[in-house]
Amino acid sequence: MFTTVLMIEKPLAPVDVEMVTTLHGEERVSFVVLLQPRGDQGVLLRALDDVALGELEDAVRESDEPEGHEALPTARMSLEHSLKALREQGAEAVGEIVDRHPLELLQSVVEQTRADEVIVLTAPHLVEEFFHRDWASRARHKVGVPVLKLFAHDG
């Protein structure tokens, strides 16, 4: 069985579930899903990403996304939705909410599960990507397994 650590920041859309569950053809896949809500990303970085993507209205509007402890109930529902969707496609799936530094948790999970790969599935974060401060870029130097970055679809 192929083990994948899947880092996400919002519930998986059906097209994303299809994409990650078929990457390895007929081989059975086990997922460990780590969800860090986007609300935990800095407000300034979100605004800069919105401007860079031409989404000016989003950049000037206050975020409706809960942050900190207020984000936990929504994050739990998002994680459960994603795990259920993966299981419905025949994959094994467990997961947790990222409640500490994401890269330290990622490294620990990769080691504990002897994962074969990491998939980072997020919305584009142009500012972080430009400076190689995004999860995928930083993870490549830390985890010792292949790291694939994919862009999530809107649900």
Secondary structure, 3 states (H helix, E strand, C coil): CEEEEEEECCCCCHHHHHHHHHCCCCCCEEEEEEECCHHHCCHHHHHHHHHHCCCHHHHHCCCCCCCHHHHHHHHHHHHHHHHHHHHHCCCEEEEEECCCCHHHHHHHHHHHHCCCEEEEEECCCHHHHHCCCCHHHHHCCCCCCCEEEEECCCC
